[in-house]
Structure formats: structure tokens, C-alpha cells
Amino acid sequence: MTRTEFKSGFVAIIGAPNVGKSTLLNRLLGQKLSITSKKPQTTRNRILGILHRKDAQIVFLDTPGIHTAEKPFNIRMVEIAFSVLANVDLALLVADAAGKDSKTEKLLMRKLPPLKIPVILALNKIDLVDKSTLLAAIDSWANRYPFHAVVPISARLEWQLEDLLQEMTFALPQGPPFYSQDAWTDMPQRFIAAELIREKVFRLTGQEIPYAAAVTIDTFKPAKVGKPLTIHATIHVERGTQKGIIIGKQGSKLRQIGEAARKDIEQMVGEQVFLKLFVRVQKNWSKDTRAIRRFGY
């Protein structure tokens, strides 16, 4: 690529649940956009993040984890992930260097062959495996698909992320930037605020609760002189017992969720935030297609 060339394009980040897609996006952008947790299926929407480089503008689309789904809600998440592939210039497949999920891998391999765009494999979490395991994983994946490049990385420790960016830049088409230099996402602040609250539910509650929880923003009033940005949000769950767990003894868990979310939201908006949380039961919302749409999925 000559100095006068500028590359730009859309990159879909795809992969199985919990392989580190959202962590990778946040590290590449240098700021938090996509929420993360150790629990799978944290990401539920397509999340757009914009990286500005001297020679390129890379527009990333983070997607829900691809898995074999049976419930309406999970089916919808997988549909979102695959639909993004129809309108991008490059697919970035993130895989766990030590992970094995044959069902998910078979599903991915069925979807990849029809693609007419380059596919780069980012083999993540190499800090958790030895050299022989890593080499075996590289050979195994390389034999399944003609990847444009295979780049071993550690998103958590930021190993070889520059190598990955160089491979992506090389694979993208030449063209002008799509977004202004100060843009970093197309997601409204109220959407990101809801996601940050949901992240705290994922991180601060037990195994069952996160998957039954959705967050909606009821009030989002910009800050005025002497007054903070005011946000009222509702955490929706499917059963009364789940509501009790999120609220906690004398409201302790809900306060913990609110305080953690407020700090992240304040960091995002750069100003003081007043956050008020409510918890509401909507029975079996994850099985109700109308409720799924109403909650933005």
C-alpha cells in the first residue's frame, strides 16, 4: 500500500460465545464500548465501533455469539450475528486457542464457505495455552478454511493486536472514511447506558439471573447548570424470585449494580450522572417475540 492510499471498510467480528469478541473490540478501540463478562451470550445486539488510523478507518461490528439455538430469543441473536455478514468488507472470526465446541465450529464452517469477502482468524487467549497447543490449533483451523490470515492474539493482554490491525488494513478496500474523525460509534448514549447497566447485572448476580434480564431506559434527561444527567432505567426479569435476587437484602444488590453502572456511564459521558433503577417482572419475556422486539433485540 502506498502512502497516498487510504483504506476503509466494515469488519464483522464473529465467533462462538465467550471467546473474547467484545474484549477484543474494546482493546482495539482503546475505550469501552461493548460490554463484557465471563458469562457467555453477553452481547445481544450488533455494536458498531470506529477505529481511526493514519492509513485507514476500520468500522467494527461486534455481534452476538454464534451457537446452536432453540429458544426464540437465542435464535434471534444468532440471526443478528449472521445478518451482519451480508453487508461487510471483511469478517474477523475470533476463536479460543484452547476451546473446543464442535457444534459451534460446524455451524460456523457451514456459514463461512458462501462468503465472498476475506476472512481473518484471530486465535485468541494464547496467553492461556502452551506453544504445542497453539500450533495444533493453528493447523486445525487453517485446514478448515482458506483464511486471508491467521493471527494468534491475546485481547486481554493486548498481544499482537497491531499485527492483527495490519492484516485487516491490508485486506480492506481502498476508499475514503465513512465517519468524521471524532466519531467512535453510531450507538446513542442511552443505548450504551442500558448496556452498561445490563453488564453489571451479568457480573454481580448468579448464573440464572443475567439471561432473564433486559434493561430499558425510561428517562434520559441531559445535564443542566447545577444538575446532573438524569437516567431512570428498568431491569426486566421473568420471575418474582429473580426480582428479589436483583434487589437484594434491603436493596443492597440493586444499589451495588447502580453504583457500578453509574461510574461507567459517568466515564462515558464525562459528567455527573444521577441513576435511578427499577426492577419489573415480565413473565417469560425471552420466549415472547413481541417482547424481544420491544426490548430492542
C-alpha positions as CSV (number, residue, x, y, z in Angstrom):
1,M,0.0,0.0,0.0
2,T,1.4,3.4,-1.0
3,R,1.4,6.4,1.3
4,T,-1.4,8.0,-0.8
5,E,-3.7,5.1,-0.4
6,F,-6.3,5.1,2.3
7,K,-8.3,2.1,3.3
8,S,-11.8,2.0,4.8
9,G,-14.4,-0.7,5.4
10,F,-16.7,-2.6,7.7
11,V,-15.5,-5.6,9.7
12,A,-17.9,-8.1,11.3
13,I,-16.5,-9.7,14.5
14,I,-18.0,-13.1,14.7
15,G,-17.4,-16.2,16.8
16,A,-18.8,-18.5,19.5
17,P,-20.0,-17.1,22.8
18,N,-17.3,-16.1,25.3
19,V,-14.3,-16.3,23.0
20,G,-13.4,-12.6,23.7
21,K,-15.0,-10.7,20.8
22,S,-16.2,-7.8,22.9
23,T,-12.9,-7.6,24.9
24,L,-11.1,-7.5,21.6
25,L,-13.2,-4.7,20.2
26,N,-12.7,-2.6,23.4
27,R,-9.0,-3.1,23.3
28,L,-8.8,-2.2,19.6
29,L,-10.8,1.0,20.1
30,G,-8.9,1.9,23.3
31,Q,-12.1,2.5,25.1
32,K,-15.1,0.6,26.5
33,L,-18.0,0.2,24.0
34,S,-19.1,-3.4,24.1
35,I,-20.0,-4.9,27.5
36,T,-18.1,-7.9,28.7
37,S,-18.5,-10.7,31.4
38,K,-17.2,-14.2,31.9
39,K,-20.7,-15.5,31.2
40,P,-21.5,-16.4,27.5
41,Q,-24.0,-14.6,25.3
42,T,-23.4,-11.2,27.0
43,T,-23.6,-9.3,23.7
44,R,-27.2,-9.2,22.3
45,N,-27.1,-6.6,19.6
46,R,-24.8,-5.6,16.8
47,I,-22.4,-3.0,18.2
48,L,-20.6,-0.5,15.9
49,G,-17.2,0.9,16.9
50,I,-15.0,3.1,14.7
51,L,-11.2,3.0,14.8
52,H,-9.3,5.8,13.2
53,R,-5.7,5.1,11.9
54,K,-3.3,7.2,9.8
55,D,-3.9,4.9,6.8
56,A,-7.4,3.5,7.4
57,Q,-10.7,3.8,9.1
58,I,-12.0,0.5,10.3
59,V,-15.6,0.2,11.3
60,F,-16.1,-2.8,13.5
61,L,-19.4,-4.6,14.1
62,D,-19.4,-6.7,17.2
63,T,-22.1,-9.4,17.1
64,P,-23.8,-11.9,19.5
65,G,-22.1,-15.2,20.0
66,I,-22.9,-17.8,17.3
67,H,-24.3,-21.0,18.8
68,T,-26.9,-23.7,18.2
69,A,-30.1,-22.1,19.4
70,E,-33.5,-23.4,20.1
71,K,-35.3,-20.7,22.2
72,P,-36.8,-17.7,20.2
73,F,-34.5,-15.2,21.9
74,N,-31.3,-17.2,21.2
75,I,-32.4,-17.8,17.6
76,R,-32.9,-14.0,17.2
77,M,-29.3,-13.4,18.5
78,V,-27.8,-15.8,16.0
79,E,-29.8,-14.3,13.2
80,I,-28.4,-10.9,14.1
81,A,-24.8,-12.3,14.0
82,F,-25.2,-13.9,10.6
83,S,-27.1,-11.0,9.1
84,V,-24.2,-8.6,9.6
85,L,-22.0,-10.7,7.3
86,A,-24.1,-9.7,4.3
87,N,-23.0,-6.1,4.4
88,V,-19.3,-6.0,5.4
89,D,-16.0,-5.9,3.6
90,L,-14.2,-8.3,5.9
91,A,-15.1,-11.0,8.5
92,L,-12.9,-11.3,11.6
93,L,-13.5,-14.7,13.1
94,V,-12.4,-14.9,16.8
95,A,-11.8,-18.4,18.2
96,D,-10.5,-19.6,21.6
97,A,-7.0,-21.1,21.1
98,A,-7.8,-23.7,23.9
99,G,-11.5,-24.0,23.3
100,K,-13.4,-26.9,21.7
101,D,-17.1,-26.6,20.7
102,S,-17.7,-28.9,17.8
103,K,-21.3,-27.9,17.3
104,T,-20.5,-24.2,17.1
105,E,-17.5,-24.9,14.9
106,K,-19.6,-26.9,12.4
107,L,-22.2,-24.2,12.4
108,L,-19.5,-21.6,11.6
109,M,-17.9,-23.7,8.9
110,R,-21.3,-24.1,7.2
111,K,-21.8,-20.4,7.1
112,L,-18.3,-19.3,6.0
113,P,-18.0,-21.0,2.6
114,P,-20.6,-18.8,0.8
115,L,-18.8,-15.6,1.8
116,K,-17.2,-13.7,-1.0
117,I,-15.2,-11.5,1.4
118,P,-11.8,-12.1,3.1
119,V,-12.0,-13.9,6.5
120,I,-9.2,-13.4,9.1
121,L,-8.9,-15.7,12.0
122,A,-7.9,-14.2,15.3
123,L,-6.9,-17.1,17.6
124,N,-7.5,-15.5,21.0
125,K,-6.3,-16.3,24.6
126,I,-2.9,-17.5,23.5
127,D,-1.7,-16.5,27.0
128,L,-3.6,-19.5,28.4
129,V,-2.0,-22.2,26.2
130,D,1.4,-23.6,25.6
131,K,3.2,-23.5,22.2
132,S,2.4,-27.0,21.1
133,T,-1.4,-26.5,21.8
134,L,-1.3,-23.2,19.9
135,L,0.5,-24.7,16.9
136,A,-2.0,-27.6,16.8
137,A,-4.9,-25.1,16.9
138,I,-3.5,-23.0,14.1
139,D,-3.1,-26.2,11.9
140,S,-6.6,-27.4,12.8
141,W,-8.3,-24.1,11.8
142,A,-6.1,-23.5,8.7
143,N,-7.1,-26.9,7.3
144,R,-10.8,-26.0,7.5
145,Y,-10.9,-22.7,5.6
146,P,-8.7,-20.6,3.3
147,F,-8.3,-17.7,5.7
148,H,-6.8,-14.5,4.4
149,A,-4.6,-14.6,7.6
150,V,-4.4,-16.4,10.9
151,V,-3.2,-14.2,13.7
152,P,-2.6,-15.6,17.3
153,I,-3.5,-12.9,19.8
154,S,-4.4,-12.2,23.5
155,A,-7.0,-9.5,23.6
156,R,-6.8,-9.3,27.4
157,L,-3.1,-8.7,27.4
158,E,-3.1,-6.9,24.0
159,W,-0.6,-9.3,22.4
160,Q,-0.1,-8.9,18.6
161,L,-3.1,-6.6,18.2
162,E,-1.1,-4.4,15.9
163,D,-0.3,-7.4,13.7
164,L,-4.0,-8.1,13.5
165,L,-4.8,-4.5,12.6
166,Q,-2.2,-4.5,9.8
167,E,-3.7,-7.7,8.3
168,M,-7.2,-6.2,8.4
169,T,-6.0,-2.9,6.9
170,F,-4.3,-4.8,4.1
171,A,-7.5,-6.8,3.3
172,L,-9.8,-3.7,3.3
173,P,-10.7,-1.9,0.0
174,Q,-9.3,1.5,-0.8
175,G,-11.7,4.4,-0.1
176,P,-12.4,7.5,2.0
177,P,-13.5,7.4,5.6
178,F,-17.2,6.8,6.4
179,Y,-17.3,8.8,9.6
180,S,-15.8,12.0,11.0
181,Q,-12.6,11.9,12.9
182,D,-14.3,12.4,16.3
183,A,-16.9,9.7,15.9
184,W,-16.3,6.4,17.7
185,T,-19.7,4.7,17.5
186,D,-23.2,5.2,16.0
187,M,-24.9,3.9,19.1
188,P,-26.8,6.6,21.1
189,Q,-25.7,7.2,24.7
190,R,-28.9,5.9,26.1
191,F,-28.3,2.6,24.4
192,I,-24.8,2.3,25.8
193,A,-26.1,3.3,29.3
194,A,-28.6,0.4,29.2
195,E,-25.9,-2.0,28.1
196,L,-23.6,-0.8,31.0
197,I,-26.4,-1.5,33.5
198,R,-27.0,-4.9,32.0
199,E,-23.3,-5.7,32.2
200,K,-23.4,-5.1,36.0
201,V,-26.4,-7.4,36.2
202,F,-24.3,-10.1,34.4
203,R,-21.3,-9.5,36.6
204,L,-22.9,-9.1,40.0
205,T,-25.6,-11.7,40.0
206,G,-25.7,-15.5,39.9
207,Q,-25.8,-17.9,36.9
208,E,-29.5,-17.8,36.3
209,I,-30.3,-14.1,36.5
210,P,-28.4,-12.4,33.6
211,Y,-30.1,-14.4,30.9
212,A,-33.5,-13.4,32.3
213,A,-32.7,-9.7,32.4
214,A,-33.2,-6.9,29.9
215,V,-32.8,-3.2,30.5
216,T,-34.8,-0.3,29.1
217,I,-34.2,3.4,29.6
218,D,-37.3,5.2,30.8
219,T,-35.8,8.7,31.3
220,F,-32.7,10.3,29.8
221,K,-32.5,14.0,30.7
222,P,-29.4,15.9,29.6
223,A,-27.5,17.7,32.3
224,K,-28.3,21.4,33.0
225,V,-26.5,24.0,35.0
226,G,-26.2,22.7,38.6
227,K,-28.0,19.4,37.7
228,P,-26.5,16.1,36.6
229,L,-27.6,13.9,33.7
230,T,-30.6,12.0,34.9
231,I,-31.3,8.4,34.0
232,H,-34.2,6.3,35.1
233,A,-33.9,2.7,33.9
234,T,-35.9,-0.5,34.4
235,I,-34.3,-4.0,34.7
236,H,-36.9,-6.5,33.4
237,V,-36.8,-10.1,34.7
238,E,-39.1,-13.1,34.1
239,R,-40.0,-14.2,37.7
240,G,-40.6,-12.7,41.1
241,T,-37.8,-14.7,42.7
242,Q,-35.4,-13.1,40.2
243,K,-36.6,-9.6,41.1
244,G,-35.9,-10.4,44.7
245,I,-32.3,-11.5,43.9
246,I,-31.6,-8.4,41.9
247,I,-32.9,-6.1,44.6
248,G,-31.1,-8.0,47.4
249,K,-31.5,-7.6,51.1
250,Q,-32.8,-4.1,51.8
251,G,-31.9,-3.1,48.3
252,S,-28.2,-3.8,48.7
253,K,-27.7,-5.7,45.3
254,L,-29.6,-3.1,43.3
255,R,-27.5,-0.3,44.9
256,Q,-24.4,-2.2,44.0
257,I,-25.5,-2.6,40.4
258,G,-26.5,1.1,40.2
259,E,-23.2,2.4,41.7
260,A,-21.1,0.3,39.4
261,A,-23.1,1.3,36.3
262,R,-23.2,5.0,37.2
263,K,-19.4,5.1,37.4
264,D,-19.0,3.6,33.9
265,I,-21.7,5.9,32.5
266,E,-20.1,9.0,34.0
267,Q,-16.8,7.9,32.4
268,M,-18.6,7.6,29.0
269,V,-20.4,11.0,29.1
270,G,-17.7,12.9,31.0
271,E,-20.2,14.4,33.5
272,Q,-22.0,13.7,36.8
273,V,-24.9,11.2,36.5
274,F,-28.0,10.6,38.7
275,L,-29.1,7.0,38.0
276,K,-32.3,5.5,39.4
277,L,-33.0,1.8,38.8
278,F,-36.3,-0.1,39.0
279,V,-37.0,-3.8,38.7
280,R,-40.1,-5.2,36.9
281,V,-41.3,-8.7,36.3
282,Q,-42.4,-9.6,32.7
283,K,-43.1,-13.3,32.7
284,N,-41.2,-15.3,30.1
285,W,-40.3,-12.3,28.0
286,S,-37.4,-14.1,26.4
287,K,-40.0,-16.5,24.8
288,D,-42.2,-13.7,23.6
289,T,-41.2,-12.4,20.1
290,R,-43.1,-9.1,20.7
291,A,-41.3,-8.5,24.0
292,I,-38.0,-9.4,22.4
293,R,-38.6,-6.7,19.7
294,R,-39.9,-4.2,22.3
295,F,-36.7,-4.6,24.3
296,G,-34.6,-3.8,21.2
297,Y,-33.5,-7.2,20.2
